[in-house]
Amino acid sequence: MNDFIIVNTLDELDEESKQLVRKAQETLQHAYAPYSKFSVGAALLLDNDEVITGTNQENAAYPVGMCAERVALFAMASRYPGMGLKKLAVAARNEYTLSLSPATCCGSCRQVMLEFEQRQNKAFEVVMQNLDHKWVKAPSAESLLPFSFTKLGMERG
């Protein structure tokens, strides 16, 4: 179930994953992160090969902001209802550094991602950078949240 691929550098990932991470990185300039100073971008590769991006959007009335992954997923659902998702990539940057910063999907995003996966009845890969600055390619959203809450209120795992 947990067939994660972990590599030391972005260049070691497959071409599709590298391109998607770069798209997520390009969107960082559109993040609104005046409070955390931590910009996050997400890029989704759809079954029709379209790429949808999203960025984190903070708000002074915490926690009403939204993570980049959910912004992108909800935009996908609005623009391409019923379209399948192949892969999601995340890139982040701290305002004080030029290089990418580690960022894995938060629990709320993992839950939303899992439900998207369940709705489409197929897994999608998730690419992100862990705290060791290594790139992780997870085989599915479910692999990131093995004991998830479902619409039936039961645990999975």
Backbone as ProteinMPNN parsed JSONL, in Angstrom:
{"seq_chain_A": "MNDFIIVNTLDELDEESKQLVRKAQETLQHAYAPYSKFSVGAALLLDNDEVITGTNQENAAYPVGMCAERVALFAMASRYPGMGLKKLAVAARNEYTLSLSPATCCGSCRQVMLEFEQRQNKAFEVVMQNLDHKWVKAPSAESLLPFSFTKLGMERG", "coords_chain_A": {"N_chain_A": [[0.823, -1.196, 0.0], [1.973, 1.279, 0.752], [3.86, 2.348, -1.285], [5.99, 4.369, -1.569], [8.005, 6.628, -3.402], [11.101, 7.969, -2.905], [13.336, 10.525, -3.438], [16.49, 12.253, -3.7], [16.825, 14.701, -5.075], [15.012, 17.051, -7.122], [15.522, 16.622, -9.815], [15.765, 13.889, -10.011], [13.259, 12.83, -10.15], [10.551, 11.55, -12.217], [9.878, 12.846, -15.527], [7.285, 13.951, -15.906], [6.451, 14.457, -13.252], [8.436, 16.298, -12.438], [7.862, 18.457, -14.17], [5.316, 19.14, -13.26], [5.819, 19.908, -10.606], [7.367, 22.145, -11.15], [5.415, 23.775, -12.331], [3.796, 24.184, -10.076], [5.639, 25.58, -8.558], [5.955, 27.905, -10.105], [3.564, 29.192, -9.591], [3.828, 30.23, -7.084], [4.259, 32.947, -6.797], [1.758, 34.045, -6.769], [0.621, 33.494, -4.383], [-0.985, 34.391, -1.323], [0.312, 35.283, 1.438], [0.74, 36.948, 3.827], [0.962, 36.7, 6.574], [2.075, 34.233, 7.517], [4.292, 34.174, 5.926], [4.935, 32.158, 4.241], [4.74, 30.722, 1.308], [2.721, 28.665, -0.736], [2.3, 26.538, -3.48], [0.227, 24.65, -5.656], [-0.161, 22.148, -8.118], [-2.206, 20.502, -10.431], [-2.497, 17.641, -12.432], [-4.659, 16.796, -14.85], [-6.846, 14.213, -16.201], [-7.303, 14.9, -18.845], [-4.991, 16.099, -19.537], [-4.806, 18.794, -18.931], [-3.575, 21.406, -16.805], [-4.177, 22.497, -13.606], [-3.802, 25.09, -11.296], [-3.147, 26.244, -7.936], [-2.907, 28.425, -5.085], [-1.861, 29.102, -1.698], [-4.036, 30.992, 0.376], [-4.171, 33.308, 2.68], [-5.767, 34.764, 5.617], [-6.577, 37.413, 7.813], [-8.439, 36.751, 9.708], [-7.877, 34.162, 10.933], [-8.917, 30.785, 11.075], [-9.71, 31.137, 8.319], [-8.524, 31.185, 5.836], [-7.155, 29.41, 2.96], [-5.583, 26.397, 1.916], [-3.19, 25.717, -0.709], [-3.551, 23.293, -2.104], [-6.274, 22.633, -1.746], [-7.463, 24.892, -2.902], [-6.732, 24.501, -5.589], [-7.914, 21.964, -6.101], [-10.671, 22.486, -5.694], [-11.075, 24.41, -7.647], [-10.611, 22.836, -9.897], [-12.809, 21.063, -9.712], [-14.858, 22.847, -10.172], [-14.316, 23.935, -12.71], [-13.901, 21.703, -14.37], [-16.02, 19.589, -14.087], [-16.415, 16.278, -13.013], [-14.129, 15.414, -14.279], [-11.197, 13.424, -14.262], [-8.332, 13.088, -12.082], [-4.842, 12.891, -12.322], [-2.398, 13.455, -11.029], [-0.975, 15.299, -8.313], [0.991, 18.027, -7.359], [3.12, 19.728, -5.045], [4.674, 22.755, -4.123], [6.756, 24.9, -2.183], [7.764, 27.961, -0.57], [9.666, 29.757, 1.717], [9.488, 33.114, 2.679], [11.959, 34.192, 3.261], [13.955, 32.795, 1.981], [15.548, 31.693, -1.053], [15.469, 29.204, -2.178], [13.396, 26.249, -2.613], [11.146, 25.257, -0.048], [10.581, 22.628, 2.338], [7.408, 21.038, 2.243], [4.645, 19.325, 3.11], [1.409, 17.956, 2.503], [-1.258, 19.166, 4.503], [-3.373, 17.815, 7.137], [-6.114, 18.444, 6.693], [-6.127, 18.966, 3.942], [-5.292, 16.466, 3.026], [-7.503, 14.893, 3.711], [-9.49, 16.025, 2.044], [-8.307, 15.526, -0.437], [-8.355, 12.738, -0.421], [-11.114, 12.26, -0.554], [-11.667, 13.266, -3.112], [-10.252, 11.386, -4.555], [-11.725, 9.08, -3.933], [-14.177, 9.793, -5.092], [-13.56, 9.739, -7.807], [-12.913, 7.138, -8.127], [-10.328, 6.12, -8.474], [-6.829, 6.099, -7.833], [-4.593, 8.911, -7.345], [-1.339, 10.252, -7.896], [0.822, 11.893, -5.52], [3.052, 14.489, -5.17], [5.634, 15.858, -3.272], [7.773, 17.768, -1.034], [9.688, 16.544, 1.601], [10.566, 16.992, 5.145], [13.263, 16.452, 5.224], [14.19, 17.567, 2.972], [13.916, 15.991, 0.763], [12.374, 14.632, -2.162], [9.176, 13.324, -2.345], [7.165, 10.87, -3.756], [4.053, 9.912, -3.527], [1.896, 7.092, -3.868], [-0.831, 7.49, -3.774], [-3.599, 9.451, -2.498], [-4.845, 8.183, -0.429], [-2.764, 6.69, 0.664], [-1.483, 8.578, 2.15], [-3.16, 9.049, 4.214], [-4.074, 6.771, 5.958], [-5.995, 5.906, 7.906], [-8.614, 7.055, 7.483], [-11.405, 9.349, 7.643], [-14.578, 8.719, 6.433], [-17.402, 9.428, 4.243], [-19.309, 7.842, 5.288], [-18.68, 7.802, 7.887], [-16.979, 5.953, 8.931], [-13.873, 4.35, 9.776], [-11.136, 3.76, 7.611], [-8.684, 1.472, 6.448]], "CA_chain_A": [[0.0, 0.0, 0.0], [2.774, 2.488, 0.858], [4.978, 2.274, -2.213], [6.478, 5.717, -1.772], [9.293, 6.828, -4.046], [11.771, 9.099, -2.265], [14.582, 10.846, -4.13], [17.215, 13.368, -3.083], [16.685, 15.962, -5.804], [13.907, 17.149, -8.068], [15.961, 16.057, -11.095], [15.659, 12.429, -9.971], [11.869, 12.433, -10.395], [10.165, 11.38, -13.613], [9.693, 14.121, -16.216], [5.941, 14.472, -15.641], [6.445, 14.994, -11.887], [9.267, 17.51, -12.428], [7.124, 19.538, -14.831], [4.207, 19.545, -12.397], [6.413, 20.657, -9.488], [7.749, 23.465, -11.691], [4.167, 24.558, -12.454], [3.435, 24.588, -8.716], [6.624, 26.589, -8.17], [5.643, 29.133, -10.842], [2.386, 29.847, -9.016], [4.131, 30.771, -5.752], [4.171, 34.411, -6.832], [0.359, 34.447, -6.603], [0.164, 33.162, -3.032], [-1.239, 35.507, -0.413], [0.781, 34.752, 2.714], [1.367, 38.041, 4.574], [1.059, 36.39, 8.002], [3.029, 33.147, 7.73], [5.449, 34.382, 5.04], [5.197, 30.834, 3.674], [3.918, 30.586, 0.101], [2.564, 27.296, -1.218], [1.637, 26.382, -4.765], [-0.144, 23.281, -6.012], [-0.509, 21.953, -9.525], [-2.909, 19.25, -10.678], [-2.507, 17.145, -13.805], [-5.945, 16.143, -15.061], [-6.868, 13.148, -17.203], [-7.283, 15.494, -20.188], [-3.659, 16.721, -19.592], [-4.842, 20.182, -18.472], [-2.967, 21.635, -15.499], [-4.872, 23.48, -12.772], [-2.942, 25.478, -10.19], [-3.736, 26.961, -6.815], [-1.955, 28.914, -4.088], [-2.466, 29.355, -0.385], [-4.662, 32.297, 0.531], [-4.346, 33.535, 4.112], [-6.705, 35.797, 6.024], [-6.343, 37.85, 9.192], [-9.384, 36.021, 10.554], [-7.459, 32.76, 10.912], [-8.36, 29.984, 9.996], [-10.583, 31.156, 7.145], [-7.754, 31.074, 4.601], [-7.225, 28.084, 2.361], [-4.344, 25.814, 1.405], [-3.043, 25.663, -2.166], [-4.093, 22.049, -2.645], [-7.73, 22.721, -1.8], [-7.805, 25.901, -3.905], [-6.605, 23.859, -6.9], [-8.918, 20.894, -6.237], [-12.008, 23.063, -5.84], [-11.101, 25.03, -8.979], [-10.773, 21.727, -10.848], [-14.188, 20.567, -9.643], [-15.732, 23.861, -10.754], [-14.026, 24.131, -14.137], [-13.943, 20.44, -15.093], [-16.788, 18.632, -13.278], [-16.351, 14.884, -13.442], [-12.822, 15.101, -14.859], [-10.302, 12.703, -13.371], [-7.064, 13.681, -11.678], [-3.731, 11.939, -12.384], [-1.281, 13.753, -10.136], [-0.96, 16.579, -7.612], [2.329, 18.381, -6.881], [3.161, 20.861, -4.135], [5.952, 23.445, -3.949], [6.625, 25.958, -1.179], [8.934, 28.804, -0.34], [9.661, 30.704, 2.821], [9.812, 34.452, 2.161], [13.333, 34.549, 3.575], [14.906, 31.967, 1.239], [15.326, 31.605, -2.497], [15.224, 27.813, -2.561], [12.122, 25.682, -2.182], [11.074, 24.786, 1.333], [9.772, 21.427, 2.506], [5.981, 21.216, 2.534], [3.773, 18.198, 2.822], [-0.002, 18.326, 2.606], [-1.805, 19.126, 5.863], [-4.426, 16.823, 7.344], [-7.353, 18.851, 6.02], [-5.953, 18.735, 2.502], [-5.25, 15.014, 2.796], [-8.887, 14.405, 3.754], [-10.163, 16.473, 0.819], [-7.703, 14.771, -1.538], [-8.868, 11.377, -0.349], [-12.491, 12.222, -1.045], [-11.585, 13.397, -4.566], [-9.815, 10.077, -5.041], [-12.874, 8.182, -3.812], [-15.192, 10.205, -6.069], [-13.166, 9.334, -9.157], [-12.685, 5.69, -8.094], [-8.959, 5.74, -8.836], [-5.797, 6.83, -7.108], [-3.715, 9.852, -8.046], [-0.061, 10.428, -7.222], [1.049, 13.153, -4.821], [4.486, 14.791, -5.14], [5.891, 16.918, -2.303], [9.112, 17.737, -0.446], [9.595, 16.281, 3.038], [11.412, 17.812, 6.013], [14.664, 16.166, 4.904], [14.412, 18.19, 1.652], [13.835, 14.96, -0.273], [11.098, 14.64, -2.876], [8.383, 12.123, -2.1], [6.047, 10.619, -4.664], [3.132, 8.963, -2.893], [1.08, 6.46, -4.901], [-2.247, 7.856, -3.671], [-3.992, 10.256, -1.334], [-5.148, 7.242, 0.654], [-1.517, 6.286, 1.312], [-1.105, 9.654, 3.066], [-4.163, 9.125, 5.278], [-4.583, 5.392, 5.965], [-7.147, 5.708, 8.786], [-9.36, 8.256, 7.139], [-12.826, 9.492, 7.909], [-15.316, 8.66, 5.169], [-18.749, 9.99, 4.342], [-20.104, 6.927, 6.104], [-18.276, 7.97, 9.262], [-16.202, 4.791, 9.368], [-12.455, 4.394, 9.472], [-10.612, 2.867, 6.579], [-7.269, 1.183, 6.702]], "C_chain_A": [[0.867, 1.26, 0.0], [4.027, 2.389, 0.004], [5.459, 3.67, -2.564], [7.81, 5.676, -2.514], [9.883, 8.073, -3.416], [13.111, 9.298, -2.95], [15.198, 12.088, -3.498], [16.989, 14.702, -3.761], [15.501, 15.89, -6.76], [14.268, 16.488, -9.396], [15.856, 14.538, -11.148], [14.233, 11.927, -10.183], [11.631, 12.228, -11.885], [9.814, 12.743, -14.21], [8.335, 14.754, -15.921], [5.868, 15.109, -14.256], [7.27, 16.274, -11.8], [8.513, 18.69, -13.038], [5.99, 20.047, -13.941], [4.708, 20.327, -11.181], [6.806, 22.055, -9.967], [6.525, 24.359, -11.887], [3.723, 25.059, -11.08], [4.37, 25.694, -8.24], [6.337, 27.932, -8.854], [4.481, 29.904, -10.203], [2.661, 30.507, -7.67], [4.002, 32.289, -5.703], [2.746, 34.917, -6.61], [-0.207, 34.104, -5.228], [-0.054, 34.451, -2.239], [-0.921, 35.004, 0.986], [1.455, 35.839, 3.555], [1.596, 37.724, 6.052], [2.108, 35.319, 8.265], [4.333, 33.361, 6.977], [5.871, 33.076, 4.375], [4.232, 30.608, 2.515], [3.902, 29.14, -0.368], [1.814, 27.331, -2.543], [1.33, 24.922, -5.007], [-0.485, 23.258, -7.49], [-1.108, 20.565, -9.686], [-2.792, 18.897, -12.145], [-3.773, 16.322, -13.975], [-5.83, 15.054, -16.122], [-6.837, 13.675, -18.63], [-5.978, 16.265, -20.431], [-3.667, 18.22, -19.333], [-4.141, 20.246, -17.112], [-3.735, 22.757, -14.816], [-3.946, 23.801, -11.607], [-3.745, 26.188, -9.104], [-2.635, 27.408, -5.874], [-2.654, 29.094, -2.754], [-2.926, 30.79, -0.31], [-4.975, 32.49, 2.007], [-5.348, 34.656, 4.37], [-6.429, 36.151, 7.47], [-7.272, 37.143, 10.166], [-9.07, 34.524, 10.46], [-8.522, 31.903, 11.585], [-9.161, 30.028, 8.694], [-9.834, 31.19, 5.816], [-7.868, 29.663, 4.04], [-5.867, 27.679, 1.811], [-4.372, 25.725, -0.116], [-3.693, 24.421, -2.77], [-5.609, 22.121, -2.782], [-8.19, 23.776, -2.789], [-7.786, 25.254, -5.285], [-7.678, 22.787, -7.111], [-10.323, 21.457, -6.443], [-12.152, 23.787, -7.174], [-11.291, 23.959, -10.056], [-12.22, 21.251, -10.893], [-15.166, 21.548, -10.281], [-15.552, 23.984, -12.26], [-14.191, 22.867, -14.963], [-14.718, 19.399, -14.288], [-16.709, 17.231, -13.871], [-15.027, 14.48, -14.055], [-11.959, 14.405, -13.826], [-8.982, 13.43, -13.162], [-5.992, 12.594, -11.69], [-2.709, 12.167, -11.273], [-1.437, 15.145, -9.548], [0.461, 16.823, -7.134], [2.251, 19.648, -6.049], [4.579, 21.429, -4.108], [5.736, 24.584, -2.965], [7.925, 26.735, -1.06], [8.679, 29.706, 0.855], [10.106, 32.047, 2.262], [11.288, 34.805, 2.315], [14.378, 33.714, 2.841], [14.566, 31.974, -0.244], [14.986, 30.187, -2.934], [13.856, 27.353, -2.061], [12.233, 25.173, -0.754], [10.266, 23.503, 1.392], [8.323, 21.774, 2.823], [5.244, 19.949, 2.133], [2.338, 18.648, 3.084], [-0.489, 18.185, 4.05], [-2.931, 18.081, 5.943], [-5.729, 17.177, 6.658], [-7.267, 18.611, 4.526], [-5.942, 17.248, 2.186], [-6.663, 14.43, 2.798], [-9.648, 14.785, 2.485], [-9.628, 15.705, -0.389], [-8.244, 13.349, -1.583], [-10.293, 11.292, -0.892], [-12.548, 12.425, -2.562], [-11.194, 12.059, -5.189], [-10.974, 9.073, -5.008], [-13.944, 8.515, -4.845], [-14.834, 9.738, -7.477], [-12.852, 7.837, -9.252], [-11.337, 5.278, -8.658], [-7.988, 6.642, -8.098], [-5.143, 7.883, -7.995], [-2.455, 10.03, -7.211], [0.032, 11.812, -6.588], [2.564, 13.34, -4.698], [4.704, 15.99, -4.221], [7.288, 16.744, -1.732], [9.004, 17.561, 1.06], [10.593, 17.131, 3.832], [12.906, 17.584, 5.806], [15.071, 16.753, 3.557], [14.482, 17.154, 0.532], [12.455, 15.032, -0.909], [10.429, 13.287, -2.707], [7.301, 12.043, -3.166], [5.219, 9.512, -4.026], [2.23, 8.37, -3.971], [-0.383, 6.889, -4.889], [-2.457, 8.793, -2.492], [-4.264, 9.327, -0.156], [-3.884, 6.803, 1.39], [-1.032, 7.338, 2.315], [-2.041, 9.754, 4.267], [-4.828, 7.753, 5.439], [-5.798, 5.147, 6.859], [-8.064, 6.916, 8.657], [-10.814, 8.189, 7.584], [-13.536, 9.502, 6.563], [-16.697, 9.257, 5.351], [-19.691, 9.098, 5.125], [-19.739, 7.016, 7.583], [-17.472, 6.806, 9.818], [-14.747, 5.003, 9.026], [-12.142, 3.409, 8.375], [-9.198, 2.528, 6.981], [-6.938, -0.253, 6.599]], "O_chain_A": [[0.532, 2.225, -0.687], [5.138, 2.352, 0.533], [5.35, 4.105, -3.71], [8.638, 4.796, -2.278], [9.24, 9.122, -3.392], [13.922, 8.375, -3.038], [14.511, 12.874, -2.844], [16.964, 15.736, -3.094], [15.055, 14.811, -7.149], [13.418, 15.866, -10.032], [15.859, 13.962, -12.235], [14.021, 10.73, -10.375], [12.42, 12.68, -12.714], [9.493, 13.682, -13.481], [8.248, 15.964, -15.71], [5.288, 16.183, -14.099], [6.85, 17.235, -11.157], [8.524, 19.791, -12.487], [5.738, 21.25, -13.881], [4.082, 21.306, -10.775], [6.594, 23.038, -9.255], [6.589, 25.563, -11.638], [3.323, 26.214, -10.934], [3.931, 26.642, -7.588], [6.468, 28.983, -8.227], [4.433, 31.132, -10.276], [1.826, 31.258, -7.166], [3.666, 32.847, -4.658], [2.548, 36.091, -6.297], [-1.37, 34.386, -4.94], [0.613, 35.461, -2.465], [-1.758, 34.384, 1.642], [2.608, 35.683, 3.957], [2.36, 38.426, 6.714], [2.946, 35.484, 9.151], [5.364, 32.798, 7.344], [7.029, 32.913, 3.992], [3.05, 30.335, 2.724], [4.936, 28.473, -0.395], [0.831, 28.054, -2.704], [2.097, 24.048, -4.602], [-1.024, 24.219, -8.039], [-0.592, 19.582, -9.153], [-2.968, 19.756, -13.009], [-3.946, 15.286, -13.334], [-4.839, 14.983, -16.848], [-6.391, 12.971, -19.535], [-5.865, 16.999, -21.413], [-2.634, 18.869, -19.498], [-4.117, 19.267, -16.367], [-3.919, 23.833, -15.384], [-3.372, 22.899, -10.998], [-4.859, 26.66, -9.329], [-1.548, 26.831, -5.868], [-3.877, 29.222, -2.686], [-2.292, 31.692, -0.859], [-5.927, 31.909, 2.528], [-5.725, 35.395, 3.461], [-6.084, 35.281, 8.269], [-6.922, 36.957, 11.332], [-9.879, 33.732, 9.977], [-9.001, 32.309, 12.644], [-9.267, 29.0, 8.026], [-10.47, 31.221, 4.762], [-8.591, 28.826, 4.581], [-5.107, 28.506, 1.309], [-5.437, 25.665, -0.73], [-4.315, 24.495, -3.83], [-6.167, 21.722, -3.804], [-9.206, 23.585, -3.457], [-8.719, 25.435, -6.067], [-8.282, 22.714, -8.181], [-11.077, 20.955, -7.276], [-13.229, 23.78, -7.769], [-12.044, 24.157, -11.011], [-12.788, 21.059, -11.968], [-16.175, 21.143, -10.859], [-16.527, 24.12, -12.999], [-14.577, 22.937, -16.129], [-14.128, 18.414, -13.845], [-16.91, 17.031, -15.069], [-14.821, 13.298, -14.328], [-11.988, 14.757, -12.647], [-8.579, 14.271, -13.965], [-6.193, 11.51, -11.143], [-2.218, 11.221, -10.656], [-1.961, 16.052, -10.194], [1.081, 15.926, -6.561], [1.431, 20.529, -6.306], [5.558, 20.683, -4.074], [4.654, 25.169, -2.917], [9.009, 26.255, -1.391], [7.624, 30.327, 0.983], [11.024, 32.096, 1.444], [11.806, 35.635, 1.568], [15.574, 33.906, 3.058], [13.426, 32.232, -0.631], [14.3, 29.986, -3.936], [13.245, 27.987, -1.201], [13.291, 24.716, -0.32], [9.36, 23.305, 0.582], [8.052, 22.701, 3.587], [5.228, 19.56, 0.965], [2.103, 19.615, 3.809], [-0.173, 17.209, 4.73], [-3.369, 17.544, 4.926], [-6.388, 16.301, 6.097], [-8.212, 18.114, 3.912], [-6.52, 16.819, 1.187], [-6.981, 13.569, 1.977], [-10.368, 13.962, 1.919], [-10.394, 15.286, -1.256], [-8.553, 12.824, -2.653], [-10.632, 10.352, -1.61], [-13.387, 11.822, -3.231], [-11.736, 11.656, -6.218], [-11.168, 8.309, -5.955], [-14.555, 7.61, -5.415], [-15.72, 9.379, -8.253], [-12.558, 7.33, -10.334], [-11.212, 4.207, -9.253], [-8.292, 7.793, -7.784], [-5.136, 7.771, -9.221], [-2.494, 9.967, -5.982], [-0.59, 12.77, -7.049], [3.268, 12.468, -4.19], [4.043, 17.018, -4.369], [7.918, 15.703, -1.92], [8.314, 18.33, 1.729], [11.367, 17.893, 3.254], [13.721, 18.429, 6.173], [16.16, 16.475, 3.056], [15.047, 17.42, -0.528], [11.486, 15.443, -0.27], [11.048, 12.242, -2.905], [6.61, 13.023, -3.443], [5.619, 8.348, -3.988], [1.837, 9.078, -4.899], [-1.101, 6.684, -5.868], [-1.607, 8.911, -1.609], [-3.944, 9.658, 0.986], [-3.919, 6.57, 2.598], [-0.262, 7.025, 3.223], [-1.748, 10.465, 5.227], [-5.999, 7.585, 5.101], [-6.572, 4.232, 6.574], [-8.256, 7.684, 9.599], [-11.36, 7.12, 7.86], [-13.129, 10.222, 5.652], [-17.115, 9.556, 6.47], [-20.747, 9.542, 5.576], [-20.386, 6.4, 8.43], [-17.302, 6.684, 11.031], [-14.418, 5.743, 8.099], [-12.789, 2.372, 8.229], [-8.587, 3.239, 7.778], [-5.784, -0.636, 6.789]]}, "name": "protein", "num_of_chains": 1, "seq": "MNDFIIVNTLDELDEESKQLVRKAQETLQHAYAPYSKFSVGAALLLDNDEVITGTNQENAAYPVGMCAERVALFAMASRYPGMGLKKLAVAARNEYTLSLSPATCCGSCRQVMLEFEQRQNKAFEVVMQNLDHKWVKAPSAESLLPFSFTKLGMERG"}
